[in-house]
Amino acid sequence: MKVFISVPMRGRTDEEITKAIEDAKGKLAKIAQENQEYIIYVDNFVPMPDSDADIKNISMWCLGGAIHKMAKCDAVYFCPGWEKARGCVIERQVAALYGLMRLYQNDELGIIFQESADDEFDKLILI
């Protein structure tokens, strides 16, 4: 299964973003091992455009690149705080509209919710 990791980025350092991604990968690896699945992570890094590019909105540029990468995936994993980040909210809408599996990390409950194509939560996974 190919997975894209959606992580809030605004106001966070590169180290904080990297830690959130690595944490998500660790949780996904545990789930994959328990279900005897193989997971491929699609890199969510979108390079910044050249300084001479006529880009009016860098955030929109990066979001477009992220959606392009999501097109290669079976699922999108949403890190905590996704619901407060514009890009993550849009990535969630795209994933839902195009039928990708959605996984949501909830550290307070110690679980991951799996949402199906019909917007129903159909599986809870202990982490």
C-alpha positions in Angstrom: 0.0 0.0 0.0 1.3 3.5 -0.9 0.7 6.1 1.8 1.0 9.9 1.7 1.5 11.5 5.1 -0.3 14.8 5.5 1.3 16.9 8.2 0.6 20.5 9.3 3.6 22.7 8.4 2.8 26.4 9.0 4.7 27.7 12.0 6.7 24.6 12.5 10.4 24.0 12.1 11.8 21.5 9.6 12.8 19.4 12.7 9.3 19.4 14.0 7.8 18.4 10.7 10.4 15.7 10.2 9.6 14.3 13.7 5.9 14.2 13.0 6.5 12.3 9.7 8.9 9.9 11.4 6.4 9.3 14.2 3.6 8.6 11.6 5.9 6.2 9.8 6.6 4.3 13.1 2.9 4.0 13.8 2.2 2.8 10.2 5.0 0.3 10.4 3.5 -1.2 13.5 0.1 -1.5 11.8 1.7 -3.0 8.7 3.6 -5.6 10.7 0.4 -6.6 12.6 -1.5 -6.9 9.3 1.4 -8.4 7.3 1.3 -5.6 4.8 4.0 -3.7 3.0 3.9 0.1 3.1 5.6 2.4 0.7 5.8 6.0 1.8 5.4 8.6 -0.9 7.6 11.5 -0.2 5.5 14.6 0.7 8.4 17.1 0.1 7.6 19.6 -2.6 10.6 21.7 -3.7 10.3 25.4 -3.7 10.0 27.0 -7.2 13.0 28.9 -8.6 13.3 32.4 -7.3 12.6 33.8 -10.8 9.4 31.8 -11.2 6.2 33.9 -11.3 4.5 32.3 -8.3 2.0 34.5 -6.4 1.2 32.0 -3.7 3.8 29.6 -2.5 1.4 27.7 -0.2 -0.8 27.0 -3.2 2.2 25.9 -5.2 3.2 23.4 -2.5 -0.4 22.1 -2.1 -0.6 21.5 -5.9 2.6 19.4 -5.7 1.3 17.5 -2.7 -2.0 16.6 -4.5 0.1 15.5 -7.5 2.0 13.1 -5.2 -1.3 11.9 -3.5 -2.4 10.7 -7.0 0.2 7.9 -6.6 -1.3 6.7 -3.3 -3.8 4.2 -1.9 -4.2 6.1 1.4 -3.5 9.4 3.2 -2.4 9.4 6.8 -3.3 12.6 8.7 -1.1 13.7 11.6 -2.5 15.4 14.6 -3.6 19.0 14.0 -4.6 18.3 10.4 -8.0 19.8 10.9 -6.5 23.2 11.7 -4.2 23.4 8.7 -5.6 24.6 5.4 -3.4 22.4 3.2 -4.3 19.3 5.2 -8.0 20.1 5.1 -7.8 20.4 1.3 -5.8 17.2 1.1 -8.5 15.4 3.1 -11.2 16.7 0.8 -9.3 15.5 -2.3 -8.6 12.1 -0.7 -12.3 11.7 0.2 -13.6 12.9 -3.2 -11.2 10.6 -5.1 -11.8 7.5 -2.9 -8.5 7.2 -1.0 -8.5 5.5 2.3 -8.0 8.1 5.1 -6.2 7.3 8.4 -6.3 9.8 11.3 -3.8 9.7 14.2 -5.3 10.5 17.6 -2.6 10.4 20.3 -5.0 11.3 23.2 -7.0 8.1 22.6 -4.0 6.1 21.4 -5.8 5.0 18.2 -5.8 5.5 14.5 -9.2 5.9 12.8 -9.6 4.5 9.3 -12.2 6.2 7.2 -13.6 4.5 4.1 -14.7 6.0 0.8 -18.3 6.5 2.0 -17.0 8.7 4.9 -17.8 6.1 7.6 -15.3 5.3 10.3 -15.0 1.6 9.8 -11.9 0.6 11.8 -10.1 1.6 14.9 -6.5 0.6 15.3 -4.7 0.7 18.7 -1.3 2.4 18.6 
